[in-house]
């Protein structure tokens, strides 16, 4: 795994990086939207209880590239 966060200054840098990827897995919706706009397959890792607009279960998006994956179990107490 490469950690490139500090090397990415703005969305043009992020766009250049995403253009070289086969798949984007993200917890950040801005990155997920950018990847989808670029036509890249994107997996969005969601919390058990998403917040904000457009996060309700059963909604459909015009995108065919994005898939949401929701956590379905709670962590044990003290687990990292």
N, C-alpha and C positions, 0 to 999 in steps of 0.2 A: 504494500500500500504506500502510495506517495502522498505526502502532506504538502499541498501547494498553496494553502490558504494565504500565507504572507506574500507569496509571489503574485497573487491576483489582486490588482489594484482597483479595477473597475469592471463593469460588465463586458467591455470589449475584450479584456483578458480572459474572462470566464467563457465568453462565446468562443474564442479561439481554442481554449482547452476542450470544451464540450464538442466542438466540431471533429475532434480526433477520437472521441469515445464511441464505443458500440452501444453502451447502456449507461444511463445515469441513475444512481440510487441516491435519494435525497430525503432529508427531513425538512429542508428549507423550501417553502413553496415558490419563492422567487426563482430559485435555481431550477425547480421542476417546470415552472412555466417557461423559462428561457429554453430549456432542453426540448420541451414539447414544441415550442415555436420554431426550433431548428429542425424539427422532424425526427428527433432522436427518441428512442424508447426510454421511458422514465418510470421508475418505481418510486412511489412516495410512501415513506414509512410514517404512519399516523399513530397518534396516541389513542388510548381506549376511548376517551371522550374528547373529540376534536372541538375546538372553539373557532369562532369566527364565521363569516359568511361563506357559503358554498361548501361547508364541510359536513353537511348532514348526510346520514346514511340513505342510500337510494337515489341520490342525485346523479344525473348523468352529465358528462361534459362533452363538448363537441369533438374532443380529441380522441383519437384511436391509439395514440402512442403512450398514454399514461395509465398506470394501474396503481391503486392504493392498497396498501397492506396495513391492517390494523392489528395492534398488539391485543392478545386475547387472554393474557394471564398477568396476575399481579406478581411483583417480585416478593420473595421472602423477606421478612424483616431483617434489615442489616445487610442485604445483598447489594453488591455493587453492580 
